[in-house]
C-alpha cells in the first residue's frame, strides 16, 4: 500500500471515531510526531560550514547588508 492510500485509509478510520478523548489523544500524538520529525531534520553544522557562515556574516556587516532590530521586528509582525 502506498503512502497516499494509507493516509486516506487512516483518515476514513479516524472520521469514524466517536470519542472526543481519542481525538484529543490523536491530536497530541500527531503534534508530537511532527515535532519529532522536525527535530530529526536538524543537524549540527560542520566546523567548515560554521566558519563560512561567520565569514559571510562579517562581510555582510562590513558592507552594511544588515537589518536593524526594530526593522526586523516590524517586518516579523507583518508576517502574521
C-alpha positions, 0 to 999 in steps of 0.5 A: 500500500502506498503512502497516499492510500494509507493516509486516506485509509487512516483518515476514513478510520479516524472520521469514524471515531466517536470519542472526543478523548481519542481525538484529543489523544490523536491530536497530541500524538500527531503534534508530537510526531511532527515535532519529532520529525522536525527535530530529526531534520536538524543537524549540527553544522560542520566546523567548515560550514560554521566558519563560512557562515561567520565569514559571510556574516562579517562581510555582510556587516562590513558592507552594511547588508544588515537589518536593524532590530526594530526593522526586523521586528516590524517586518516579523509582525507583518508576517502574521 
